[in-house]
Amino acid sequence: MASYGARTEYRTFVRDAEIASAVPSVLWVLIDEHEASIDDGFFLVTMDDSQPFASFPSVRHSQGYNLSFPDGHVELYKIRDPDSERLFTLTQGTGAQQTFRPSNIDWIRLKQVTTTR
């Protein structure tokens, strides 16, 4: 959840203790990443839609992905938008960004549990 130096109204959490000042039950800390986008040590979510789905969640679990939250619970986020399934099944580097719509409900839902303002 990094901002890479860009000014944004969204919060970047650097230490685990900082999450406690937010609401731990609504911010994910671990995600099941799609094997096609594993290329570094983090999962990138751009809140400004500049690189939508720069990292793809996995869809191995009943057409969805798991998110773990700091309070200890886990949620399965099932894919709802028909465009998401096509996006997540493409291999990296095939132009998946071209089919992205900022109104994609799966993208919006992931952003809602990624950070706070």
C-alpha positions as CSV (number, residue, x, y, z in Angstrom):
1,M,0.0,0.0,0.0
2,A,2.6,2.5,-1.0
3,S,2.2,5.9,-2.6
4,Y,5.7,6.0,-4.2
5,G,6.2,9.7,-3.2
6,A,3.0,10.9,-4.9
7,R,0.8,13.2,-2.9
8,T,-2.6,11.6,-2.3
9,E,-5.5,11.9,0.1
10,Y,-5.2,8.2,0.9
11,R,-3.2,7.0,3.8
12,T,-0.1,4.8,3.4
13,F,0.5,2.4,6.3
14,V,4.2,1.8,7.1
15,R,4.0,0.0,10.4
16,D,1.6,-2.6,11.7
17,A,0.8,-0.4,14.7
18,E,-0.6,2.3,12.4
19,I,-3.4,0.0,11.2
20,A,-4.7,-0.1,14.8
21,S,-5.5,3.7,14.5
22,A,-7.7,2.8,11.5
23,V,-10.4,0.1,11.6
24,P,-8.5,-3.2,11.5
25,S,-11.6,-5.1,10.5
26,V,-12.0,-3.3,7.2
27,L,-8.4,-3.1,5.8
28,W,-6.8,-6.1,4.3
29,V,-3.2,-7.1,5.0
30,L,-2.8,-10.3,3.0
31,I,-4.2,-11.1,-0.5
32,D,-4.0,-14.2,-2.7
33,E,-2.2,-12.9,-5.8
34,H,-2.6,-14.3,-9.3
35,E,0.5,-16.2,-10.4
36,A,0.7,-14.1,-13.6
37,S,1.3,-10.9,-11.7
38,I,3.8,-12.1,-9.0
39,D,6.9,-10.1,-9.8
40,D,7.9,-8.4,-6.5
41,G,7.3,-8.5,-2.8
42,F,4.1,-6.6,-2.7
43,F,0.6,-6.3,-4.2
44,L,0.0,-2.9,-5.9
45,V,-3.4,-1.1,-5.7
46,T,-3.5,2.3,-7.3
47,M,-6.2,4.3,-5.7
48,D,-6.2,6.9,-8.6
49,D,-6.9,4.3,-11.3
50,S,-3.5,5.1,-13.0
51,Q,-2.6,1.4,-13.1
52,P,-5.8,-0.5,-12.4
53,F,-5.2,-4.1,-11.5
54,A,-1.4,-3.6,-11.7
55,S,-1.4,-6.7,-9.5
56,F,-4.1,-9.3,-10.1
57,P,-5.9,-11.1,-7.4
58,S,-6.2,-14.9,-7.8
59,V,-9.4,-16.4,-8.9
60,R,-8.6,-20.0,-7.8
61,H,-11.1,-20.1,-5.0
62,S,-14.6,-20.5,-6.4
63,Q,-14.0,-17.6,-8.9
64,G,-12.7,-15.3,-6.1
65,Y,-9.8,-14.4,-3.9
66,N,-9.1,-14.4,-0.2
67,L,-8.3,-11.3,1.8
68,S,-7.0,-11.5,5.4
69,F,-7.6,-8.7,7.8
70,P,-5.6,-7.5,10.8
71,D,-8.4,-8.5,13.3
72,G,-7.9,-12.1,12.2
73,H,-10.9,-12.7,9.9
74,V,-10.7,-13.8,6.3
75,E,-13.1,-13.0,3.5
76,L,-13.7,-14.5,0.1
77,Y,-14.3,-11.8,-2.5
78,K,-16.1,-13.5,-5.4
79,I,-15.6,-11.9,-8.9
80,R,-18.9,-10.2,-9.9
81,D,-18.0,-8.1,-12.9
82,P,-17.8,-10.1,-16.2
83,D,-14.8,-8.0,-17.3
84,S,-12.8,-9.0,-14.2
85,E,-12.9,-12.7,-15.1
86,R,-11.4,-11.9,-18.5
87,L,-8.9,-9.6,-16.9
88,F,-7.7,-12.1,-14.3
89,T,-7.4,-15.0,-16.7
90,L,-5.2,-13.2,-19.2
91,T,-1.5,-13.7,-18.8
92,Q,0.8,-10.8,-17.9
93,G,1.7,-8.5,-20.8
94,T,-1.3,-9.2,-23.0
95,G,-2.9,-5.7,-22.8
96,A,-5.3,-6.5,-20.0
97,Q,-5.4,-2.8,-19.0
98,Q,-7.2,-2.0,-22.3
99,T,-10.3,-3.8,-21.1
100,F,-10.4,-2.1,-17.7
101,R,-13.3,0.2,-16.8
102,P,-13.0,2.4,-13.6
103,S,-16.6,1.5,-12.9
104,N,-15.6,-2.2,-12.5
105,I,-17.3,-3.3,-9.3
106,D,-14.5,-5.7,-8.3
107,W,-11.9,-2.9,-8.6
108,I,-14.1,-0.5,-6.6
109,R,-14.6,-3.2,-3.9
110,L,-10.9,-3.9,-3.6
111,K,-10.0,-0.2,-3.3
112,Q,-12.6,0.2,-0.5
113,V,-10.8,-2.2,1.8
114,T,-7.2,-1.2,0.8
115,T,-6.8,2.1,2.7
116,T,-8.5,5.1,4.3
117,R,-8.5,8.8,3.6
